[in-house]
Amino acid sequence: MDTIRIHNMSFYGYHGVDASERDLGGKFHVDVELNLDLRAAGESDQIADTVDYKAVYELVAQIQGGHSFRLLEALAHAVAEGILQHFDVSQVTVRIRKAAVPLGGLIDYAEVEVTRPVV
């Protein structure tokens, strides 16, 4: 199995448990790992034989911008399910990071990772 990784897509979104997080918004960083067989793309050198990175980025942007999620887990799940519905992959892993998390102390970020296979 081969892997395509797109790291650190950055978005401004309105997600969070606290109402203030959903009102003010904040930066979110998203990584996706797509597992699929890339043999045909390697042999043909044609985008039709792989997953278009730009299309993945646009889908992630649409999902995260189209709804206000309370949980990073729900956002990651929605992104993973969207990718599985729109692209020919056997498995997807999504990581979402949020730096401004109101925990009462300093942290670099909170991160959620979900992995979803095709069923």
Biopython code that builds the backbone (N, CA, C, O; Angstrom):
import numpy as np
from Bio.PDB.StructureBuilder import StructureBuilder

atoms = [
    (1, "MET", "N", (0.842, -1.177, 0.000)),
    (1, "MET", "CA", (0.000, 0.000, 0.000)),
    (1, "MET", "C", (0.892, 1.247, 0.000)),
    (1, "MET", "O", (1.898, 1.308, 0.707)),
    (2, "ASP", "N", (0.509, 2.212, -0.788)),
    (2, "ASP", "CA", (1.252, 3.465, -0.916)),
    (2, "ASP", "C", (0.523, 4.564, -0.138)),
    (2, "ASP", "O", (-0.635, 4.406, 0.247)),
    (3, "THR", "N", (1.217, 5.670, 0.082)),
    (3, "THR", "CA", (0.648, 6.747, 0.894)),
    (3, "THR", "C", (0.909, 8.101, 0.266)),
    (3, "THR", "O", (2.023, 8.394, -0.169)),
    (4, "ILE", "N", (-0.122, 8.921, 0.224)),
    (4, "ILE", "CA", (-0.003, 10.342, -0.099)),
    (4, "ILE", "C", (-0.259, 11.092, 1.198)),
    (4, "ILE", "O", (-1.250, 10.834, 1.882)),
    (5, "ARG", "N", (0.621, 12.010, 1.537)),
    (5, "ARG", "CA", (0.447, 12.828, 2.746)),
    (5, "ARG", "C", (0.362, 14.301, 2.352)),
    (5, "ARG", "O", (1.155, 14.789, 1.547)),
    (6, "ILE", "N", (-0.596, 14.988, 2.923)),
    (6, "ILE", "CA", (-0.701, 16.438, 2.785)),
    (6, "ILE", "C", (-0.646, 16.985, 4.204)),
    (6, "ILE", "O", (-1.540, 16.739, 5.013)),
    (7, "HIS", "N", (0.417, 17.731, 4.493)),
    (7, "HIS", "CA", (0.666, 18.187, 5.868)),
    (7, "HIS", "C", (0.363, 19.667, 6.064)),
    (7, "HIS", "O", (0.626, 20.507, 5.203)),
    (8, "ASN", "N", (-0.192, 19.942, 7.215)),
    (8, "ASN", "CA", (-0.315, 21.291, 7.756)),
    (8, "ASN", "C", (-1.155, 22.244, 6.895)),
    (8, "ASN", "O", (-0.799, 23.408, 6.714)),
    (9, "MET", "N", (-2.266, 21.735, 6.373)),
    (9, "MET", "CA", (-3.225, 22.637, 5.739)),
    (9, "MET", "C", (-3.761, 23.539, 6.852)),
    (9, "MET", "O", (-4.160, 23.047, 7.908)),
    (10, "SER", "N", (-3.772, 24.825, 6.629)),
    (10, "SER", "CA", (-4.176, 25.769, 7.679)),
    (10, "SER", "C", (-5.478, 26.459, 7.303)),
    (10, "SER", "O", (-5.659, 26.921, 6.176)),
    (11, "PHE", "N", (-6.376, 26.516, 8.275)),
    (11, "PHE", "CA", (-7.692, 27.110, 8.063)),
    (11, "PHE", "C", (-8.074, 27.931, 9.281)),
    (11, "PHE", "O", (-7.615, 27.671, 10.394)),
    (12, "TYR", "N", (-8.913, 28.914, 9.058)),
    (12, "TYR", "CA", (-9.547, 29.633, 10.154)),
    (12, "TYR", "C", (-10.951, 29.070, 10.267)),
    (12, "TYR", "O", (-11.701, 29.054, 9.291)),
    (13, "GLY", "N", (-11.308, 28.608, 11.459)),
    (13, "GLY", "CA", (-12.619, 27.995, 11.637)),
    (13, "GLY", "C", (-13.249, 28.382, 12.949)),
    (13, "GLY", "O", (-12.614, 28.993, 13.809)),
    (14, "TYR", "N", (-14.503, 28.022, 13.091)),
    (14, "TYR", "CA", (-15.305, 28.389, 14.265)),
    (14, "TYR", "C", (-15.757, 27.118, 14.980)),
    (14, "TYR", "O", (-16.943, 26.790, 15.020)),
    (15, "HIS", "N", (-14.779, 26.416, 15.539)),
    (15, "HIS", "CA", (-15.035, 25.134, 16.186)),
    (15, "HIS", "C", (-14.583, 25.201, 17.638)),
    (15, "HIS", "O", (-13.569, 25.825, 17.953)),
    (16, "GLY", "N", (-15.338, 24.557, 18.519)),
    (16, "GLY", "CA", (-14.944, 24.483, 19.918)),
    (16, "GLY", "C", (-16.134, 24.223, 20.810)),
    (16, "GLY", "O", (-17.282, 24.466, 20.436)),
    (17, "VAL", "N", (-15.841, 23.726, 21.998)),
    (17, "VAL", "CA", (-16.886, 23.438, 22.978)),
    (17, "VAL", "C", (-17.466, 24.737, 23.528)),
    (17, "VAL", "O", (-18.682, 24.866, 23.665)),
    (18, "ASP", "N", (-16.595, 25.705, 23.846)),
    (18, "ASP", "CA", (-17.052, 26.978, 24.392)),
    (18, "ASP", "C", (-17.664, 27.848, 23.305)),
    (18, "ASP", "O", (-17.170, 27.892, 22.178)),
    (19, "ALA", "N", (-18.744, 28.537, 23.653)),
    (19, "ALA", "CA", (-19.404, 29.437, 22.698)),
    (19, "ALA", "C", (-18.437, 30.501, 22.192)),
    (19, "ALA", "O", (-18.507, 30.901, 21.030)),
    (20, "SER", "N", (-17.535, 30.960, 23.057)),
    (20, "SER", "CA", (-16.578, 31.992, 22.639)),
    (20, "SER", "C", (-15.652, 31.478, 21.533)),
    (20, "SER", "O", (-15.267, 32.243, 20.648)),
    (21, "GLU", "N", (-15.297, 30.206, 21.573)),
    (21, "GLU", "CA", (-14.458, 29.623, 20.517)),
    (21, "GLU", "C", (-15.202, 29.610, 19.188)),
    (21, "GLU", "O", (-14.624, 29.872, 18.133)),
    (22, "ARG", "N", (-16.488, 29.301, 19.257)),
    (22, "ARG", "CA", (-17.292, 29.256, 18.032)),
    (22, "ARG", "C", (-17.601, 30.655, 17.518)),
    (22, "ARG", "O", (-17.809, 30.834, 16.318)),
    (23, "ASP", "N", (-17.637, 31.655, 18.401)),
    (23, "ASP", "CA", (-17.898, 33.037, 17.981)),
    (23, "ASP", "C", (-16.649, 33.707, 17.414)),
    (23, "ASP", "O", (-16.706, 34.348, 16.365)),
    (24, "LEU", "N", (-15.522, 33.556, 18.109)),
    (24, "LEU", "CA", (-14.285, 34.237, 17.716)),
    (24, "LEU", "C", (-13.503, 33.478, 16.647)),
    (24, "LEU", "O", (-12.845, 34.086, 15.803)),
    (25, "GLY", "N", (-13.577, 32.173, 16.687)),
    (25, "GLY", "CA", (-12.831, 31.355, 15.738)),
    (25, "GLY", "C", (-11.365, 31.229, 16.096)),
    (25, "GLY", "O", (-10.890, 31.818, 17.067)),
    (26, "GLY", "N", (-10.666, 30.462, 15.304)),
    (26, "GLY", "CA", (-9.242, 30.251, 15.523)),
    (26, "GLY", "C", (-8.638, 29.455, 14.394)),
    (26, "GLY", "O", (-9.341, 28.999, 13.492)),
    (27, "LYS", "N", (-7.311, 29.286, 14.449)),
    (27, "LYS", "CA", (-6.596, 28.549, 13.409)),
    (27, "LYS", "C", (-6.595, 27.051, 13.715)),
    (27, "LYS", "O", (-6.439, 26.617, 14.857)),
    (28, "PHE", "N", (-6.775, 26.296, 12.653)),
    (28, "PHE", "CA", (-6.750, 24.846, 12.718)),
    (28, "PHE", "C", (-5.786, 24.349, 11.656)),
    (28, "PHE", "O", (-5.708, 24.909, 10.563)),
    (29, "HIS", "N", (-5.058, 23.300, 11.983)),
    (29, "HIS", "CA", (-4.103, 22.708, 11.055)),
    (29, "HIS", "C", (-4.499, 21.250, 10.833)),
    (29, "HIS", "O", (-4.779, 20.518, 11.782)),
    (30, "VAL", "N", (-4.515, 20.847, 9.578)),
    (30, "VAL", "CA", (-5.011, 19.524, 9.206)),
    (30, "VAL", "C", (-3.956, 18.790, 8.383)),
    (30, "VAL", "O", (-3.365, 19.354, 7.462)),
    (31, "ASP", "N", (-3.730, 17.526, 8.729)),
    (31, "ASP", "CA", (-2.913, 16.610, 7.939)),
    (31, "ASP", "C", (-3.818, 15.485, 7.468)),
    (31, "ASP", "O", (-4.707, 15.052, 8.201)),
    (32, "VAL", "N", (-3.598, 15.015, 6.259)),
    (32, "VAL", "CA", (-4.292, 13.813, 5.802)),
    (32, "VAL", "C", (-3.272, 12.849, 5.221)),
    (32, "VAL", "O", (-2.301, 13.251, 4.580)),
    (33, "GLU", "N", (-3.514, 11.571, 5.460)),
    (33, "GLU", "CA", (-2.739, 10.492, 4.857)),
    (33, "GLU", "C", (-3.719, 9.617, 4.101)),
    (33, "GLU", "O", (-4.681, 9.102, 4.670)),
    (34, "LEU", "N", (-3.465, 9.457, 2.823)),
    (34, "LEU", "CA", (-4.329, 8.669, 1.961)),
    (34, "LEU", "C", (-3.590, 7.405, 1.563)),
    (34, "LEU", "O", (-2.501, 7.476, 0.994)),
    (35, "ASN", "N", (-4.165, 6.260, 1.852)),
    (35, "ASN", "CA", (-3.560, 4.989, 1.478)),
    (35, "ASN", "C", (-4.269, 4.434, 0.250)),
    (35, "ASN", "O", (-5.492, 4.296, 0.226)),
    (36, "LEU", "N", (-3.477, 4.120, -0.766)),
    (36, "LEU", "CA", (-3.996, 3.607, -2.023)),
    (36, "LEU", "C", (-2.846, 3.017, -2.823)),
    (36, "LEU", "O", (-1.680, 3.180, -2.464)),
    (37, "ASP", "N", (-3.177, 2.339, -3.896)),
    (37, "ASP", "CA", (-2.165, 1.782, -4.772)),
    (37, "ASP", "C", (-1.806, 2.834, -5.827)),
    (37, "ASP", "O", (-2.655, 3.222, -6.630)),
    (38, "LEU", "N", (-0.562, 3.290, -5.827)),
    (38, "LEU", "CA", (-0.110, 4.335, -6.753)),
    (38, "LEU", "C", (0.667, 3.785, -7.944)),
    (38, "LEU", "O", (1.299, 4.545, -8.677)),
    (39, "ARG", "N", (0.623, 2.484, -8.137)),
    (39, "ARG", "CA", (1.369, 1.875, -9.235)),
    (39, "ARG", "C", (0.963, 2.458, -10.593)),
    (39, "ARG", "O", (1.829, 2.807, -11.395)),
    (40, "ALA", "N", (-0.343, 2.567, -10.857)),
    (40, "ALA", "CA", (-0.806, 3.087, -12.148)),
    (40, "ALA", "C", (-0.323, 4.511, -12.367)),
    (40, "ALA", "O", (0.095, 4.852, -13.473)),
    (41, "ALA", "N", (-0.371, 5.350, -11.337)),
    (41, "ALA", "CA", (0.096, 6.738, -11.458)),
    (41, "ALA", "C", (1.596, 6.782, -11.706)),
    (41, "ALA", "O", (2.077, 7.601, -12.490)),
    (42, "GLY", "N", (2.336, 5.900, -11.039)),
    (42, "GLY", "CA", (3.777, 5.847, -11.254)),
    (42, "GLY", "C", (4.143, 5.456, -12.664)),
    (42, "GLY", "O", (5.129, 5.947, -13.213)),
    (43, "GLU", "N", (3.359, 4.577, -13.254)),
    (43, "GLU", "CA", (3.634, 4.119, -14.613)),
    (43, "GLU", "C", (3.144, 5.091, -15.675)),
    (43, "GLU", "O", (3.795, 5.267, -16.705)),
    (44, "SER", "N", (1.982, 5.732, -15.427)),
    (44, "SER", "CA", (1.390, 6.592, -16.458)),
    (44, "SER", "C", (1.825, 8.055, -16.370)),
    (44, "SER", "O", (1.847, 8.764, -17.376)),
    (45, "ASP", "N", (2.170, 8.498, -15.163)),
    (45, "ASP", "CA", (2.498, 9.910, -14.927)),
    (45, "ASP", "C", (1.302, 10.820, -15.256)),
    (45, "ASP", "O", (1.473, 11.948, -15.718)),
    (46, "GLN", "N", (0.090, 10.303, -15.007)),
    (46, "GLN", "CA", (-1.139, 11.040, -15.281)),
    (46, "GLN", "C", (-1.926, 11.262, -13.988)),
    (46, "GLN", "O", (-2.084, 10.342, -13.185)),
    (47, "ILE", "N", (-2.412, 12.473, -13.797)),
    (47, "ILE", "CA", (-3.162, 12.801, -12.580)),
    (47, "ILE", "C", (-4.442, 11.987, -12.459)),
    (47, "ILE", "O", (-4.930, 11.764, -11.351)),
    (48, "ALA", "N", (-4.983, 11.546, -13.571)),
    (48, "ALA", "CA", (-6.207, 10.734, -13.546)),
    (48, "ALA", "C", (-5.995, 9.406, -12.818)),
    (48, "ALA", "O", (-6.963, 8.765, -12.408)),
    (49, "ASP", "N", (-4.739, 8.989, -12.655)),
    (49, "ASP", "CA", (-4.438, 7.717, -12.010)),
    (49, "ASP", "C", (-4.053, 7.861, -10.538)),
    (49, "ASP", "O", (-3.550, 6.917, -9.930)),
    (50, "THR", "N", (-4.287, 9.032, -9.973)),
    (50, "THR", "CA", (-3.968, 9.264, -8.569)),
    (50, "THR", "C", (-5.062, 10.126, -7.951)),
    (50, "THR", "O", (-6.132, 10.300, -8.535)),
    (51, "VAL", "N", (-4.789, 10.660, -6.775)),
    (51, "VAL", "CA", (-5.702, 11.575, -6.102)),
    (51, "VAL", "C", (-5.165, 12.993, -6.285)),
    (51, "VAL", "O", (-3.994, 13.262, -6.015)),
    (52, "ASP", "N", (-6.013, 13.880, -6.736)),
    (52, "ASP", "CA", (-5.641, 15.272, -6.968)),
    (52, "ASP", "C", (-5.533, 15.991, -5.618)),
    (52, "ASP", "O", (-6.531, 16.154, -4.917)),
    (53, "TYR", "N", (-4.322, 16.416, -5.258)),
    (53, "TYR", "CA", (-4.087, 17.059, -3.954)),
    (53, "TYR", "C", (-4.938, 18.313, -3.786)),
    (53, "TYR", "O", (-5.457, 18.587, -2.704)),
    (54, "LYS", "N", (-5.072, 19.067, -4.872)),
    (54, "LYS", "CA", (-5.872, 20.292, -4.809)),
    (54, "LYS", "C", (-7.331, 19.970, -4.485)),
    (54, "LYS", "O", (-7.963, 20.687, -3.709)),
    (55, "ALA", "N", (-7.860, 18.919, -5.061)),
    (55, "ALA", "CA", (-9.243, 18.524, -4.787)),
    (55, "ALA", "C", (-9.411, 18.094, -3.330)),
    (55, "ALA", "O", (-10.447, 18.361, -2.722)),
    (56, "VAL", "N", (-8.399, 17.428, -2.767)),
    (56, "VAL", "CA", (-8.447, 17.049, -1.356)),
    (56, "VAL", "C", (-8.460, 18.306, -0.489)),
    (56, "VAL", "O", (-9.269, 18.422, 0.431)),
    (57, "TYR", "N", (-7.562, 19.246, -0.786)),
    (57, "TYR", "CA", (-7.502, 20.498, -0.031)),
    (57, "TYR", "C", (-8.847, 21.218, -0.076)),
    (57, "TYR", "O", (-9.344, 21.679, 0.951)),
    (58, "GLU", "N", (-9.429, 21.311, -1.255)),
    (58, "GLU", "CA", (-10.704, 22.017, -1.408)),
    (58, "GLU", "C", (-11.822, 21.329, -0.634)),
    (58, "GLU", "O", (-12.683, 22.006, -0.071)),
    (59, "LEU", "N", (-11.825, 20.004, -0.595)),
    (59, "LEU", "CA", (-12.832, 19.281, 0.168)),
    (59, "LEU", "C", (-12.666, 19.528, 1.664)),
    (59, "LEU", "O", (-13.647, 19.773, 2.366)),
    (60, "VAL", "N", (-11.428, 19.464, 2.153)),
    (60, "VAL", "CA", (-11.176, 19.724, 3.571)),
    (60, "VAL", "C", (-11.614, 21.148, 3.928)),
    (60, "VAL", "O", (-12.252, 21.362, 4.959)),
    (61, "ALA", "N", (-11.272, 22.114, 3.082)),
    (61, "ALA", "CA", (-11.671, 23.503, 3.323)),
    (61, "ALA", "C", (-13.190, 23.638, 3.363)),
    (61, "ALA", "O", (-13.731, 24.345, 4.213)),
    (62, "GLN", "N", (-13.868, 22.970, 2.456)),
    (62, "GLN", "CA", (-15.331, 23.042, 2.401)),
    (62, "GLN", "C", (-15.955, 22.441, 3.664)),
    (62, "GLN", "O", (-16.876, 23.023, 4.236)),
    (63, "ILE", "N", (-15.467, 21.299, 4.092)),
    (63, "ILE", "CA", (-16.034, 20.633, 5.276)),
    (63, "ILE", "C", (-15.795, 21.466, 6.519)),
    (63, "ILE", "O", (-16.724, 21.687, 7.296)),
    (64, "GLN", "N", (-14.564, 21.937, 6.727)),
    (64, "GLN", "CA", (-14.277, 22.669, 7.954)),
    (64, "GLN", "C", (-14.933, 24.045, 7.950)),
    (64, "GLN", "O", (-15.241, 24.584, 9.013)),
    (65, "GLY", "N", (-15.149, 24.619, 6.774)),
    (65, "GLY", "CA", (-15.773, 25.941, 6.707)),
    (65, "GLY", "C", (-17.279, 25.912, 6.619)),
    (65, "GLY", "O", (-17.929, 26.945, 6.780)),
    (66, "GLY", "N", (-17.852, 24.734, 6.363)),
    (66, "GLY", "CA", (-19.283, 24.648, 6.149)),
    (66, "GLY", "C", (-20.105, 24.348, 7.380)),
    (66, "GLY", "O", (-21.335, 24.351, 7.320)),
    (67, "HIS", "N", (-19.447, 24.089, 8.499)),
    (67, "HIS", "CA", (-20.164, 23.704, 9.711)),
    (67, "HIS", "C", (-19.303, 24.053, 10.919)),
    (67, "HIS", "O", (-18.077, 23.962, 10.856)),
    (68, "SER", "N", (-19.927, 24.443, 11.998)),
    (68, "SER", "CA", (-19.212, 24.706, 13.240)),
    (68, "SER", "C", (-19.296, 23.461, 14.119)),
    (68, "SER", "O", (-20.373, 23.098, 14.592)),
    (69, "PHE", "N", (-18.162, 22.816, 14.331)),
    (69, "PHE", "CA", (-18.112, 21.602, 15.136)),
    (69, "PHE", "C", (-17.721, 21.947, 16.568)),
    (69, "PHE", "O", (-16.905, 22.841, 16.788)),
    (70, "ARG", "N", (-18.284, 21.263, 17.522)),
    (70, "ARG", "CA", (-17.889, 21.443, 18.919)),
    (70, "ARG", "C", (-16.585, 20.692, 19.207)),
    (70, "ARG", "O", (-15.727, 21.180, 19.942)),
    (71, "LEU", "N", (-16.450, 19.516, 18.625)),
    (71, "LEU", "CA", (-15.305, 18.649, 18.933)),
    (71, "LEU", "C", (-14.379, 18.494, 17.740)),
    (71, "LEU", "O", (-14.834, 18.388, 16.601)),
    (72, "LEU", "N", (-13.076, 18.480, 18.002)),
    (72, "LEU", "CA", (-12.109, 18.152, 16.966)),
    (72, "LEU", "C", (-12.376, 16.743, 16.430)),
    (72, "LEU", "O", (-12.168, 16.470, 15.247)),
    (73, "GLU", "N", (-12.836, 15.858, 17.308)),
    (73, "GLU", "CA", (-13.144, 14.496, 16.904)),
    (73, "GLU", "C", (-14.219, 14.475, 15.808)),
    (73, "GLU", "O", (-14.119, 13.709, 14.849)),
    (74, "ALA", "N", (-15.231, 15.309, 15.957)),
    (74, "ALA", "CA", (-16.318, 15.355, 14.967)),
    (74, "ALA", "C", (-15.825, 15.950, 13.653)),
    (74, "ALA", "O", (-16.195, 15.475, 12.580)),
    (75, "LEU", "N", (-15.002, 16.976, 13.730)),
    (75, "LEU", "CA", (-14.441, 17.574, 12.520)),
    (75, "LEU", "C", (-13.551, 16.568, 11.789)),
    (75, "LEU", "O", (-13.650, 16.425, 10.570)),
    (76, "ALA", "N", (-12.688, 15.875, 12.521)),
    (76, "ALA", "CA", (-11.798, 14.881, 11.916)),
    (76, "ALA", "C", (-12.607, 13.753, 11.283)),
    (76, "ALA", "O", (-12.281, 13.291, 10.189)),
    (77, "HIS", "N", (-13.647, 13.314, 11.958)),
    (77, "HIS", "CA", (-14.505, 12.252, 11.422)),
    (77, "HIS", "C", (-15.175, 12.713, 10.127)),
    (77, "HIS", "O", (-15.221, 11.956, 9.158)),
    (78, "ALA", "N", (-15.692, 13.939, 10.096)),
    (78, "ALA", "CA", (-16.356, 14.463, 8.898)),
    (78, "ALA", "C", (-15.382, 14.554, 7.730)),
    (78, "ALA", "O", (-15.741, 14.229, 6.598)),
    (79, "VAL", "N", (-14.160, 14.992, 7.992)),
    (79, "VAL", "CA", (-13.150, 15.080, 6.929)),
    (79, "VAL", "C", (-12.821, 13.684, 6.408)),
    (79, "VAL", "O", (-12.761, 13.473, 5.196)),
    (80, "ALA", "N", (-12.609, 12.733, 7.311)),
    (80, "ALA", "CA", (-12.278, 11.364, 6.898)),
    (80, "ALA", "C", (-13.403, 10.759, 6.059)),
    (80, "ALA", "O", (-13.144, 10.163, 5.013)),
    (81, "GLU", "N", (-14.625, 10.905, 6.500)),
    (81, "GLU", "CA", (-15.763, 10.347, 5.767)),
    (81, "GLU", "C", (-15.921, 11.027, 4.412)),
    (81, "GLU", "O", (-16.239, 10.365, 3.424)),
    (82, "GLY", "N", (-15.703, 12.329, 4.353)),
    (82, "GLY", "CA", (-15.787, 13.043, 3.085)),
    (82, "GLY", "C", (-14.757, 12.559, 2.088)),
    (82, "GLY", "O", (-15.058, 12.370, 0.909)),
    (83, "ILE", "N", (-13.540, 12.359, 2.566)),
    (83, "ILE", "CA", (-12.476, 11.862, 1.683)),
    (83, "ILE", "C", (-12.816, 10.462, 1.167)),
    (83, "ILE", "O", (-12.635, 10.172, -0.016)),
    (84, "LEU", "N", (-13.305, 9.601, 2.050)),
    (84, "LEU", "CA", (-13.659, 8.245, 1.621)),
    (84, "LEU", "C", (-14.787, 8.251, 0.595)),
    (84, "LEU", "O", (-14.828, 7.395, -0.289)),
    (85, "GLN", "N", (-15.699, 9.211, 0.709)),
    (85, "GLN", "CA", (-16.827, 9.288, -0.240)),
    (85, "GLN", "C", (-16.407, 9.835, -1.602)),
    (85, "GLN", "O", (-16.992, 9.469, -2.622)),
    (86, "HIS", "N", (-15.392, 10.713, -1.628)),
    (86, "HIS", "CA", (-15.062, 11.417, -2.863)),
    (86, "HIS", "C", (-13.824, 10.908, -3.600)),
    (86, "HIS", "O", (-13.612, 11.244, -4.766)),
    (87, "PHE", "N", (-13.009, 10.101, -2.927)),
    (87, "PHE", "CA", (-11.755, 9.678, -3.548)),
    (87, "PHE", "C", (-11.585, 8.172, -3.430)),
    (87, "PHE", "O", (-12.074, 7.552, -2.486)),
    (88, "ASP", "N", (-10.892, 7.595, -4.391)),
    (88, "ASP", "CA", (-10.673, 6.156, -4.445)),
    (88, "ASP", "C", (-9.441, 5.792, -3.617)),
    (88, "ASP", "O", (-8.354, 5.570, -4.152)),
    (89, "VAL", "N", (-9.638, 5.736, -2.300)),
    (89, "VAL", "CA", (-8.570, 5.370, -1.378)),
    (89, "VAL", "C", (-9.051, 4.186, -0.541)),
    (89, "VAL", "O", (-10.253, 3.971, -0.390)),
    (90, "SER", "N", (-8.110, 3.427, -0.002)),
    (90, "SER", "CA", (-8.497, 2.280, 0.823)),
    (90, "SER", "C", (-8.563, 2.636, 2.301)),
    (90, "SER", "O", (-9.228, 1.955, 3.082)),
    (91, "GLN", "N", (-7.870, 3.707, 2.684)),
    (91, "GLN", "CA", (-7.871, 4.139, 4.084)),
    (91, "GLN", "C", (-7.422, 5.587, 4.139)),
    (91, "GLN", "O", (-6.634, 6.036, 3.307)),
    (92, "VAL", "N", (-7.930, 6.317, 5.128)),
    (92, "VAL", "CA", (-7.517, 7.699, 5.329)),
    (92, "VAL", "C", (-7.252, 7.929, 6.818)),
    (92, "VAL", "O", (-7.978, 7.434, 7.679)),
    (93, "THR", "N", (-6.203, 8.685, 7.093)),
    (93, "THR", "CA", (-5.925, 9.150, 8.449)),
    (93, "THR", "C", (-5.967, 10.675, 8.419)),
    (93, "THR", "O", (-5.376, 11.310, 7.545)),
    (94, "VAL", "N", (-6.674, 11.247, 9.383)),
    (94, "VAL", "CA", (-6.807, 12.699, 9.487)),
    (94, "VAL", "C", (-6.327, 13.134, 10.859)),
    (94, "VAL", "O", (-6.733, 12.571, 11.876)),
    (95, "ARG", "N", (-5.466, 14.133, 10.884)),
    (95, "ARG", "CA", (-5.011, 14.755, 12.130)),
    (95, "ARG", "C", (-5.430, 16.217, 12.101)),
    (95, "ARG", "O", (-5.212, 16.917, 11.112)),
    (96, "ILE", "N", (-6.034, 16.673, 13.198)),
    (96, "ILE", "CA", (-6.433, 18.079, 13.308)),
    (96, "ILE", "C", (-5.837, 18.638, 14.587)),
    (96, "ILE", "O", (-5.985, 18.069, 15.668)),
    (97, "ARG", "N", (-5.146, 19.789, 14.431)),
    (97, "ARG", "CA", (-4.516, 20.456, 15.560)),
    (97, "ARG", "C", (-5.158, 21.822, 15.791)),
    (97, "ARG", "O", (-5.528, 22.536, 14.859)),
    (98, "LYS", "N", (-5.271, 22.145, 17.056)),
    (98, "LYS", "CA", (-5.808, 23.446, 17.462)),
    (98, "LYS", "C", (-4.900, 23.987, 18.561)),
    (98, "LYS", "O", (-4.703, 23.338, 19.589)),
    (99, "ALA", "N", (-4.348, 25.181, 18.339)),
    (99, "ALA", "CA", (-3.398, 25.740, 19.303)),
    (99, "ALA", "C", (-4.100, 26.450, 20.462)),
    (99, "ALA", "O", (-3.699, 26.293, 21.616)),
    (100, "ALA", "N", (-5.115, 27.207, 20.172)),
    (100, "ALA", "CA", (-5.773, 28.022, 21.203)),
    (100, "ALA", "C", (-6.890, 27.215, 21.865)),
    (100, "ALA", "O", (-8.068, 27.380, 21.549)),
    (101, "VAL", "N", (-6.495, 26.346, 22.783)),
    (101, "VAL", "CA", (-7.469, 25.531, 23.499)),
    (101, "VAL", "C", (-7.539, 26.024, 24.937)),
    (101, "VAL", "O", (-6.517, 26.034, 25.624)),
    (102, "PRO", "N", (-8.715, 26.435, 25.414)),
    (102, "PRO", "CA", (-8.829, 26.992, 26.765)),
    (102, "PRO", "C", (-8.769, 25.903, 27.839)),
    (102, "PRO", "O", (-9.798, 25.418, 28.309)),
    (103, "LEU", "N", (-7.544, 25.528, 28.217)),
    (103, "LEU", "CA", (-7.347, 24.479, 29.221)),
    (103, "LEU", "C", (-6.898, 25.034, 30.572)),
    (103, "LEU", "O", (-6.733, 24.278, 31.530)),
    (104, "GLY", "N", (-6.703, 26.328, 30.652)),
    (104, "GLY", "CA", (-6.244, 26.905, 31.905)),
    (104, "GLY", "C", (-4.736, 26.868, 32.063)),
    (104, "GLY", "O", (-4.224, 27.111, 33.155)),
    (105, "GLY", "N", (-4.022, 26.569, 30.999)),
    (105, "GLY", "CA", (-2.569, 26.533, 31.013)),
    (105, "GLY", "C", (-2.049, 26.597, 29.592)),
    (105, "GLY", "O", (-2.821, 26.584, 28.633)),
    (106, "LEU", "N", (-0.733, 26.666, 29.465)),
    (106, "LEU", "CA", (-0.127, 26.785, 28.149)),
    (106, "LEU", "C", (0.143, 25.412, 27.548)),
    (106, "LEU", "O", (0.644, 24.510, 28.218)),
    (107, "ILE", "N", (-0.198, 25.274, 26.272)),
    (107, "ILE", "CA", (0.115, 24.070, 25.514)),
    (107, "ILE", "C", (0.505, 24.508, 24.105)),
    (107, "ILE", "O", (0.170, 25.614, 23.680)),
    (108, "ASP", "N", (1.206, 23.649, 23.387)),
    (108, "ASP", "CA", (1.484, 23.932, 21.982)),
    (108, "ASP", "C", (0.213, 23.786, 21.166)),
    (108, "ASP", "O", (-0.147, 24.682, 20.402)),
    (109, "TYR", "N", (-0.477, 22.646, 21.329)),
    (109, "TYR", "CA", (-1.729, 22.410, 20.624)),
    (109, "TYR", "C", (-2.370, 21.138, 21.159)),
    (109, "TYR", "O", (-1.720, 20.321, 21.811)),
    (110, "ALA", "N", (-3.653, 20.989, 20.872)),
    (110, "ALA", "CA", (-4.361, 19.726, 21.074)),
    (110, "ALA", "C", (-4.533, 19.111, 19.693)),
    (110, "ALA", "O", (-4.778, 19.822, 18.719)),
    (111, "GLU", "N", (-4.404, 17.799, 19.608)),
    (111, "GLU", "CA", (-4.505, 17.122, 18.318)),
    (111, "GLU", "C", (-5.382, 15.882, 18.450)),
    (111, "GLU", "O", (-5.321, 15.150, 19.438)),
    (112, "VAL", "N", (-6.196, 15.672, 17.427)),
    (112, "VAL", "CA", (-7.004, 14.460, 17.320)),
    (112, "VAL", "C", (-6.606, 13.757, 16.030)),
    (112, "VAL", "O", (-6.420, 14.402, 14.998)),
    (113, "GLU", "N", (-6.478, 12.439, 16.090)),
    (113, "GLU", "CA", (-6.181, 11.641, 14.906)),
    (113, "GLU", "C", (-7.234, 10.546, 14.783)),
    (113, "GLU", "O", (-7.521, 9.821, 15.736)),
    (114, "VAL", "N", (-7.804, 10.445, 13.578)),
    (114, "VAL", "CA", (-8.739, 9.352, 13.294)),
    (114, "VAL", "C", (-8.269, 8.639, 12.029)),
    (114, "VAL", "O", (-7.744, 9.258, 11.104)),
    (115, "THR", "N", (-8.470, 7.331, 12.013)),
    (115, "THR", "CA", (-8.174, 6.524, 10.837)),
    (115, "THR", "C", (-9.423, 5.759, 10.477)),
    (115, "THR", "O", (-10.043, 5.104, 11.314)),
    (116, "ARG", "N", (-9.782, 5.860, 9.190)),
    (116, "ARG", "CA", (-10.983, 5.198, 8.705)),
    (116, "ARG", "C", (-10.641, 4.386, 7.446)),
    (116, "ARG", "O", (-10.122, 4.933, 6.473)),
    (117, "PRO", "N", (-10.934, 3.089, 7.472)),
    (117, "PRO", "CA", (-10.769, 2.272, 6.263)),
    (117, "PRO", "C", (-12.053, 2.292, 5.440)),
    (117, "PRO", "O", (-13.118, 2.649, 5.942)),
    (118, "VAL", "N", (-11.943, 1.912, 4.193)),
    (118, "VAL", "CA", (-13.127, 1.701, 3.367)),
    (118, "VAL", "C", (-13.819, 0.467, 3.914)),
    (118, "VAL", "O", (-13.176, -0.542, 4.199)),
    (119, "VAL", "N", (-15.117, 0.552, 4.058)),
    (119, "VAL", "CA", (-15.875, -0.611, 4.552)),
    (119, "VAL", "C", (-16.759, -1.182, 3.470)),
    (119, "VAL", "O", (-17.468, -2.161, 3.705)),
]
sb = StructureBuilder()
sb.init_structure("model")
sb.init_model(0)
sb.init_chain("A")
sb.init_seg("    ")
for serial, (resi, resn, name, xyz) in enumerate(atoms, 1):
    if name == "N":
        sb.init_residue(resn, " ", resi, " ")
    sb.init_atom(name, np.array(xyz, "f"), 0.0, 1.0, " ", f" {name:<3s}", serial, name[0])
structure = sb.get_structure()
